[in-house]
Amino acid sequence: MVNPTSPAWRFSTADEVLFVCSVAERIGVEARHRNLSCALIVADPNVIKAGLVDIVRRSLRASQIANHVFEGGTPEPGTAMVNAAAEMARAARPDLIIGLCGGSNMDVAKVAAAVYAHGGSAADYFGENRVPGPTVPVFAVPTTAGTGSEVTAVAVIEDEARHLKLAVARPHLRPRLAIVDPLLTRSYPAKVTAESGMDALVHAVEAYTVVSYDALDTPPDARPQFTGRQPITDALAERAIRLLGRHLRAAVYQPNAVAAREGMHLAALLAGMAFSSAGLGAAHALQYPVGAATHTSHGLGTGLLLLYVVEYLLPAAPKRGCCRGVPAATASYPASPHAERPTLSPSCHRGWSARGHLPRRLARTLYPRTAPRSAVCADRPRATA
């Protein structure tokens, strides 16, 4: 007889996903299909300079959608930026907010939509389930292949009063539509591509190695944001790691290789779907203080920390495929869909980091390469007899 109190697994993602090259040119049609009439685009100077905002605005105008642009996005957004975007929304009165760029602008769009709809300040919504209800629709248009924010119900911004990066988590934040156009990533340099790719890899590996849903002691009436790994998240994470192994190097070294851009964007999307239900692990938890100390990008910090996290997890996770020592982020990943599950070893990860526009060691994010070796090693623990 089935026990009605047995744990159940739960999976959620964005309402809809559109994925194909040049699909960003359809954003106006999608808005009109939903009877929307006015959009606020959350952007930054880089995407404006690259002409990506023009692509979106042309599509909106062609569908008679009024539009306004918030230009104040930055790579590390804080509460002041979110509040400024919400204030612009109050003046423009949009019924659609579009997050265009990497995870930062998409996160600003999500939280600004909550502040615009429910009032208060961005700081009022830190934590889980603090957003009281639905927001205006958010369309997420990623221009980097890494964060997965286009399908998640989480936004990370800096609490400037406490100098901490904190999360706002609530299903109402999940975008109504993710518009994933691989061609939008071509304007970024190799370093950004590499760091974004490592971010996607960490998402996939951590979603694949977090605690299982049936090992969590969750009351039946609870609605936690993350519910542990389960069959769907495992399948998504495995496929994401496979794609990253096949396409990450080519995307870094051959920026105009469309197949590599498509593979990377799909990998980031699938990894985002996986971790948005399963949750994340120690690399992301450690990146909060380490990132504050080193001022590293999110992808770089979590990518380097993953080395140490995987080494720590090896003895505890012998049955998890990503801890058995075959490289994931290398071109030698088996191409057959029936081959061994995706795997990751610290040594292979180090080799990729050295060759892929990333520092080999975490220490190099704290000290410049011109620093003497004694300075780089000064804080290392010394062996004692």
N, C-alpha and C positions, 0 to 999 in steps of 0.2 A: 504494500500500500504506500502511495506517495505521501511524504510528510509535507503538509501545507506550509510549514515554517522553514523548509529547506531554502537556502539562499538562491536567489535568482539573479542572473546577470542582466544588465541594462546597457543599451547602446543608443547614442544620439549623435547627430551631426547637423550641418546646415540644412535648411529646408530644401534647397536646390543647389546643384553645382553645374556650371557650364564650363566645358574644357575643350578647347581647340585653339590652334593658332589664329590670331586676329579676332577672337571672340569679343575682345574689349570694344570693338566697333559696334556691337549689338546692344550695348548697355542702355541706350535710349529706347530701343524697341522693348526691352525687358521692363523698363520703368513704365512705359506707356501701357503695356499689357496688364500691369498691376494698378492702373488708374492713378498713377503718381504724377505730380505736376511740377514739383520744385525740388531741386537737389542741392545739398551742400557737400562739396568735395573737400575732404581733408587731405591736404597735400603738403609738400615742402619745396624749398627752392631747387633741390636736385631733380625731382620729377618734373617740375615746371621747365627747368632748363633742358631736360632731355626730350621735351615735347610730349610726354605721356599724358599730361593734363589736357593738352589740346585734342588728343584722340578721344578722350572721354567727353569733353565739352562739345566737339563736333557731332558726336553721336546723339547727345542729349538735345542739342539744338535741332537736329534733323527730325526729332520726334516731338518737337515743341515742348520740351521740358526746360523750364527756367532753371538756371544754375548759378551758384555762387561758389567761390573758392576760398577756403581758409588756408593761408600760405605759411602758417607758423609751425609746421611740423619739424621735429628734430629727431635724431636717432635715439635719444634717451628722454622721452617725454615725461613731464611731471604734472602735478595737479593744476598748476597755473595754466599750462597749455590746454589741458582739457577744459578748464573753466572758461578760457578765452574762446575756444571752439563752441562751447555751449552758448556763450553770450552772443556770438555771431549767429548761431542758429535761432536764438530768440528774436533777433532783429530780422532775419531773412524768412523765418517761419517755413522751413522746408518740411515736406512729408517724406523725404528720403535723405539719408546721410551715406555718403560713399567714402570708404577708406581706401586710398590709393597709395601704394608704396609697399614697404616691408611691414613687419609686424607692428612697428611703432605707430604709424598712421592708422592702421586698422584698429589698434587698441584704443587710440584716441577717439576714433569714430564711435566705437562701441560705448565707451564710458560717457562721451559727450552726448550720445543719444539718450542715455539714462538720465543725465543731469538735465537735459533739455525737456524730457518728458515728465520728470518727477521733482525737479527743483533741487535746491541745496547746492552742495559743492561736491567735487569729485571725491574728496577725502571722506565724505559720508558713506561711501559705498565700498570701502575696503573690506575684504573678507568674503565669506560665502553667504549667498542668499540675502544680501542687503538691498538689492534692487527690488522694489516692491511690486513691479508689474511690467507689462510689455512696454517697449520703446517704439519710436518710429522705426520703420524698416532700415536696416543697414545692408548695403551691398559692399562686399569686400573684394578688392581687386589687387592681388599680390603682384609686385614687380620684382620680388626676389623669391628664390626657391628654398625656403628654410623654415619659416616660423610656423606655418600651418594655421595661423590665426584666422584665416578665412573660414574655417569650419569649427572653431572652438568657442566655448562659452566663457572664456577667461580673457582678461586684459591685464597686462602688467604695466604699471606706471610708478613713478617715483613720488613718494610722500616727502615733499620738500621740507616739511616741518621737522621730520625725523631723519631725513637723509637715508631713507630706505626704499628699496623697490618692493612694492606690495601688489597683491593681486585683487582684482574685482572679479568675482565668480558667481554667475547666475545664468540659468538656461535662457533667460530673456535677452542676454547679450549675444547669443548665437546669431550670426548673419542670416538674413532671409535668403540671400543669394551670394554664392561664391563664383566670381567670374575669373577663371584661371586661363590666362593667355601666355603661353611660353615665350612668345616673341617680345613681351615687355621686359624680359630679363636681360636682353642682349646689350643694353646700354651700361651695364655695370662692369667694373673692372674685375680682374681675376681674383683679387683678394676678397672682395665681397662675395663672389660666387663660391669660393672655397669656404669662407666662414659660414655662409648660409647653408651650404651643403653639410657641414659638420653639425650645425644645429639640427637639421633634419635627421641626420644619422643618430644623434643623441636621443631625439624624440622616439625614433623607432626602437632603438636598443632598450631604452628605459621602459617604454610601453611593453616590451617583450619580456622584461625581467622583473617588473613590479610584482607584488603579492597577488595571488590569484583571488578572484571574486569570492570563492567559496572558503577562503581562509580569513576573510574579514568578519569581524563580529559587528555586523550592522543591524540595528533594529529594523523590523519589517516596514515600519512607517517612516523611516529616515529617507532623505533624498540627498545623499552626499554628491558632490560634484564629480568625484572620481570613484569608480566602483571596482577597481582591480582588473587585471587582465582576464580575458575570456576568449572564446573561439573566434569571434569577429575581429577583435583587436589583434590577436595573434596573427591571423591571416593578413591583415593590413600591414602590420609591422614587418612580417617576413617579406612581403612583396616590396615594401619600401626599401629594405636593406638590399634586396636583390637589385633593384633599380639603381640605387646609389652606387653599388659596386660596379655596375655596368657603365654608368654615365658620368660620374662625378669628375674623373680626370679629364674626360673629353670636354666637359662644359668649362672647366678651368682653362685648359690650354688651347681649345678651339672654340672661341666664343660665338662663332657664327654657325656652329654645328646644330642645326635645328633639332635633329633627333635627340641629341644630348640635352638640349634645353627642355624638350618635351618630357624626357625621362626624369630629369631633375624636378620639374614642376609637379609631375605625377607622384614622385616619391615624397616630396614635401607634403602634398595634399593627403596622401594615404597615411603618412606618419602623424599628421595633425589629427586625422580621424581616429587613429589608434590611441594616441595619448589623451585626447580630449575625453575619452571614456575611461581608459585604464588608469591614467595618472602617470606621474613622472617619479624620478628617484633622486639619488644623492647628488648626482652631478648638477642638477638644477638647484637643489637646496643649497649646495656649497657655493654656487655661482653668485648668490645674493651678496654674501660678505666679501668673497674674493673679487667679484666685479667692482664692488665699491672701493676696494683697496687698490686694484690694478687699473681701473677705468678701461677694461677690455670690453670689446663687443660681446654680446650675449653668445653668439655662435662660437667665437674663439674661446671664451672662457669655459663653456660647457664642453666643447670639443676636447680641450686639454684635460679637464677634470675627469672626463670619461675614462682616460687611461687608468687612473688610480682607482676609480670606482669599479671598473671591470676586474682589475686584479684582486680587489677586495671580495668581489662577488664570486670569483671562480670556485672556491671550495663549497660555497653554499648553494650553487645553482648548477650542479653537474648535468641536469636533464634539460636545461634551457639551451637551445641550439647556439645562441650567440656567445656562449662561453666555452666552446670546444676547440678554439684555436685555429680555425680556417679564416682567412682574411675576408672581411665584408666590404670594406671600402677600397678594394683593389680590382684591377682588371681580371684577375684570375678566378673570380667568382664563377662557379659552374653555370653555364647558360641553360642547361636543361631544366624545365619546370619540375622534373622528377628527381633532380639531384638533391644532395644533402641540404638540410635546412641552412639558412643564412647564419654565418658564424662570425665572430670577431675575436681577435686576440690583441692584447696590448702591444706586442711587438709589431704587428702589421699596422696598427693604428699609428704607432710612432713613425714608421716608414712613410706612410701617407702624409702625416703632418709635416715632415721634413721636406717632402717634395711638392706639397700643394699650397705654397704661399702661407703656411702657418708656422709659428715657432715650434721647435721640437720639444721644448720643456716649458712648464708653467713658470719657472724662474725668469724666463726671458720676457714675460709680460710685466715683471716688476722692475727689471733692470735693463738698460739699453745694451746692445751688443758691444758697444765700445767700453762698457764697464769692465774693470779688471776682474779676473776670475775670483779673486779673494772676496770681492763684493758680492758676486753672484752666489757664492757658496757660504757666505758669512752666517746666514741664518739656518743652515742645515744642522740637524742634530748630530752630535759627535758620538761615535761608538765608545762605550765605556767597558772597562774590564769586568 
